[in-house]
């Protein structure tokens, strides 16, 4: 949605009068780090993102939004990044042979996708490459889908995190969004209340909903905070006010 409101990338030609979705329901976050192997880290001294300058890496896939936020950050840092597009199942061998020196690894609702689990299991020596404090400061000034998050899900998956409790990287909030024209404030409010009431049942049905179940209100706040220029559906606004989680700086969508 942020790219849509900014008319960037694939949304650059969207007419200005098009009806755009507003913050309605955030269900999970996809968190992204850059990782390498212990051997490649030592060989190329990969201690921060600037150390990737001029080196080949797989920054996820150019087909997806997370790639664009990651490479946009590298651009802002003046890093000459070289992306290698490849099938996920080939990444572990490419790292092992040194054809690439790093890869973007995501977790969605704290769970790595199957190809990442396979990579971590196969290599057994995957380590995180965090941005330096100066790099974090530079990226923060840009704004966008970036933020601090816990390294615990990556550590739990078997990735070495250099003793860091949290790291800065790409965050994508995933959910379903509409507008007051298509779904009333009352309808959205009732939907959200029902989802919260049944949150534990939802988490038992699908692992990706465990994050929502653990903190449904906090997840909405985080999603809005990542893109505060986008209005908030009046139904969601009503819910957040009820939970004393509303920020008066946010804008409520009027229609």
C-alpha positions as CSV (number, residue, x, y, z in Angstrom):
1,X,0.0,0.0,0.0
2,X,2.9,2.4,0.7
3,X,4.2,1.9,-2.8
4,X,0.7,2.5,-4.1
5,X,0.3,5.8,-2.2
6,X,3.7,6.9,-3.3
7,X,3.0,5.9,-6.9
8,X,6.3,3.9,-7.0
9,X,7.4,0.8,-9.0
10,X,4.5,-1.1,-10.5
11,X,2.1,1.6,-9.2
12,X,3.7,4.6,-10.9
13,X,1.0,4.8,-13.6
14,X,-2.0,4.4,-11.3
15,X,-4.5,7.3,-11.9
16,X,-4.6,9.8,-9.0
17,X,-8.4,9.4,-8.5
18,X,-8.3,5.6,-8.1
19,X,-9.9,4.3,-4.8
20,X,-7.0,3.1,-2.6
21,X,-7.3,0.7,0.3
22,X,-6.6,1.9,3.8
23,X,-5.2,0.2,6.9
24,X,-7.9,-2.3,7.8
25,X,-6.5,-5.6,9.1
26,X,-2.9,-6.6,9.7
27,X,-2.4,-10.3,10.3
28,X,1.3,-11.0,10.4
29,X,4.7,-9.5,9.8
30,X,7.4,-10.8,7.4
31,X,10.9,-9.9,8.9
32,X,14.0,-10.0,6.7
33,X,17.7,-10.3,7.5
34,X,20.8,-10.7,5.4
35,X,22.8,-13.9,6.2
36,X,25.8,-15.8,5.1
37,X,27.9,-18.8,6.1
38,X,30.5,-18.7,8.8
39,X,33.2,-19.4,6.2
40,X,32.1,-16.6,3.8
41,X,31.8,-14.2,6.7
42,X,35.4,-14.8,7.7
43,X,36.7,-14.9,4.1
44,X,35.1,-11.6,3.0
45,X,34.9,-9.9,6.5
46,X,31.1,-9.6,6.2
47,X,30.4,-7.6,9.4
48,X,28.0,-5.0,8.0
49,X,26.0,-4.3,4.9
50,X,28.7,-2.1,3.4
51,X,30.9,-5.2,3.3
52,X,28.6,-6.6,0.6
53,X,29.8,-3.9,-1.8
54,X,30.6,-5.3,-5.2
55,X,29.7,-8.9,-4.2
56,X,27.1,-11.3,-5.5
57,X,24.2,-12.1,-3.3
58,X,20.6,-13.3,-3.5
59,X,18.4,-10.5,-2.2
60,X,15.3,-12.7,-2.3
61,X,13.6,-12.3,-5.7
62,X,13.0,-9.2,-7.9
63,X,9.4,-10.5,-8.3
64,X,8.6,-9.5,-4.7
65,X,8.3,-6.3,-2.7
66,X,10.8,-7.3,0.0
67,X,13.5,-7.3,-2.7
68,X,12.8,-3.7,-3.6
69,X,12.9,-2.5,0.0
70,X,16.1,-4.4,0.6
71,X,17.9,-3.1,-2.5
72,X,16.5,0.4,-1.9
73,X,18.3,0.4,1.5
74,X,21.5,-0.8,-0.2
75,X,21.1,2.0,-2.8
76,X,20.7,4.6,0.0
77,X,23.9,3.3,1.6
78,X,25.8,3.7,-1.7
79,X,26.5,-0.1,-1.9
80,X,27.1,-1.5,-5.3
81,X,24.9,-4.6,-4.9
82,X,24.8,-7.5,-7.4
83,X,21.6,-9.6,-7.1
84,X,21.6,-13.2,-8.4
85,X,18.1,-14.4,-9.2
86,X,17.8,-18.1,-8.7
87,X,15.5,-21.0,-7.6
88,X,15.3,-21.2,-3.8
89,X,16.5,-24.8,-3.8
90,X,19.8,-23.7,-5.4
91,X,20.7,-21.1,-2.8
92,X,22.4,-23.4,-0.3
93,X,24.6,-24.9,-3.0
94,X,25.4,-21.4,-4.3
95,X,26.5,-20.3,-0.8
96,X,28.5,-23.5,-0.3
97,X,30.4,-23.0,-3.6
98,X,30.8,-19.3,-3.0
99,X,28.8,-18.3,-6.2
100,X,27.0,-15.9,-3.9
101,X,28.2,-14.6,-0.5
102,X,24.9,-13.8,1.2
103,X,21.1,-14.2,1.0
104,X,18.0,-12.5,2.3
105,X,16.3,-14.8,4.8
106,X,12.7,-14.0,5.9
107,X,10.4,-15.3,8.7
108,X,6.7,-14.8,8.5
109,X,4.9,-14.7,11.9
110,X,8.2,-16.1,13.3
111,X,8.4,-19.0,10.9
112,X,10.9,-19.4,8.0
113,X,9.7,-20.6,4.7
114,X,10.5,-24.3,3.8
115,X,13.4,-23.4,1.5
116,X,15.1,-21.4,4.4
117,X,14.6,-24.3,6.8
118,X,16.3,-26.5,4.2
119,X,19.1,-24.1,3.7
120,X,19.8,-23.7,7.4
121,X,19.6,-27.4,8.0
122,X,21.9,-28.3,5.1
123,X,24.6,-25.7,5.8
124,X,24.4,-25.8,9.6
125,X,26.6,-22.6,9.8
126,X,24.4,-19.7,8.8
127,X,25.2,-16.4,10.4
128,X,23.5,-13.0,10.3
129,X,25.0,-9.9,8.7
130,X,23.5,-7.0,10.5
131,X,23.6,-3.3,9.4
132,X,26.0,-1.1,11.3
133,X,24.6,1.7,13.6
134,X,25.5,4.3,11.0
135,X,23.8,2.3,8.3
136,X,20.7,2.0,10.4
137,X,20.6,5.8,10.9
138,X,20.9,6.3,7.1
139,X,18.0,3.9,6.4
140,X,15.8,5.3,9.1
141,X,16.0,8.8,7.4
142,X,14.4,7.3,4.2
143,X,11.3,6.0,5.9
144,X,9.4,3.0,4.6
145,X,9.1,-0.7,5.5
146,X,12.1,-0.9,7.9
147,X,12.3,-1.3,11.6
148,X,13.8,-3.1,14.6
149,X,12.6,-6.6,15.4
150,X,13.6,-9.5,17.7
151,X,16.3,-11.9,16.4
152,X,14.6,-14.7,18.4
153,X,12.8,-16.4,15.5
154,X,16.0,-16.5,13.5
155,X,18.0,-17.8,16.4
156,X,15.3,-20.4,17.0
157,X,15.6,-21.5,13.3
158,X,19.3,-22.1,13.8
159,X,20.9,-18.9,12.6
160,X,23.8,-17.3,14.6
161,X,22.8,-13.8,15.5
162,X,26.1,-12.6,17.1
163,X,24.5,-12.2,20.5
164,X,22.1,-9.5,19.3
165,X,18.6,-9.4,20.8
166,X,17.2,-7.3,18.0
167,X,18.2,-6.2,14.5
168,X,17.2,-3.6,12.0
169,X,15.9,-4.8,8.6
170,X,13.0,-4.9,6.2
171,X,9.5,-5.4,7.7
172,X,6.4,-6.2,5.7
173,X,3.0,-6.2,7.4
174,X,0.7,-8.7,5.7
175,X,-3.1,-8.5,5.9
176,X,-6.3,-7.6,4.1
177,X,-7.4,-4.0,3.5
178,X,-10.4,-2.3,2.1
179,X,-12.1,1.1,2.1
180,X,-15.2,2.5,3.8
181,X,-16.9,2.6,0.4
182,X,-16.8,-1.2,0.3
183,X,-17.0,-2.2,3.9
184,X,-18.6,0.0,6.6
185,X,-16.9,1.0,9.8
186,X,-19.3,-1.0,11.8
187,X,-18.7,-4.1,9.6
188,X,-14.9,-3.9,10.0
189,X,-15.2,-3.3,13.7
190,X,-17.4,-6.4,14.2
191,X,-15.0,-8.4,12.0
192,X,-12.0,-7.4,14.0
193,X,-13.7,-8.0,17.4
194,X,-14.7,-11.5,16.2
195,X,-11.2,-12.3,15.0
196,X,-9.8,-11.3,18.3
197,X,-12.4,-13.4,20.2
198,X,-11.4,-16.4,18.1
199,X,-7.6,-15.6,17.8
200,X,-6.5,-18.8,19.6
201,X,-8.6,-21.0,17.4
202,X,-7.2,-19.2,14.4
203,X,-3.6,-19.8,15.6
204,X,-4.4,-23.5,16.0
205,X,-5.6,-23.7,12.4
206,X,-2.7,-21.8,10.8
207,X,0.7,-21.2,12.2
208,X,1.1,-17.9,10.3
209,X,-1.7,-16.5,12.5
210,X,0.2,-17.1,15.8
211,X,1.6,-13.6,15.7
212,X,-1.9,-12.1,15.4
213,X,-3.1,-14.3,18.3
214,X,-0.3,-13.3,20.6
215,X,-0.8,-9.5,20.2
216,X,-3.6,-8.5,17.7
217,X,-3.7,-4.9,18.8
218,X,0.1,-4.4,18.8
219,X,0.2,-5.9,15.3
220,X,-2.3,-3.2,14.0
221,X,-0.3,-0.5,15.6
222,X,2.9,-1.7,14.1
223,X,1.4,-2.0,10.6
224,X,0.0,1.6,10.8
225,X,3.3,2.9,12.2
226,X,5.2,1.6,9.2
227,X,3.0,3.6,6.8
228,X,1.4,6.4,8.9
229,X,0.7,8.5,5.7
230,X,-2.0,5.9,4.8
231,X,-5.4,6.6,6.4
232,X,-6.9,4.1,8.8
233,X,-10.3,2.5,8.3
234,X,-12.9,4.0,10.8
235,X,-13.7,0.4,12.0
236,X,-10.1,-0.2,12.9
237,X,-9.7,3.3,14.4
238,X,-12.7,2.6,16.7
239,X,-11.2,-0.7,17.8
240,X,-7.8,0.9,18.6
241,X,-9.4,3.8,20.5
242,X,-11.3,1.2,22.6
243,X,-8.0,-0.4,23.5
244,X,-6.3,2.9,24.1
245,X,-3.9,2.2,21.3
246,X,-4.9,5.1,18.9
247,X,-2.3,7.7,17.9
248,X,-4.0,11.1,17.3
249,X,-1.4,11.8,14.6
250,X,-3.0,9.1,12.4
251,X,-5.7,10.0,9.9
252,X,-9.1,8.3,9.8
253,X,-10.4,7.5,6.3
254,X,-13.5,9.5,5.7
255,X,-14.8,7.7,2.6
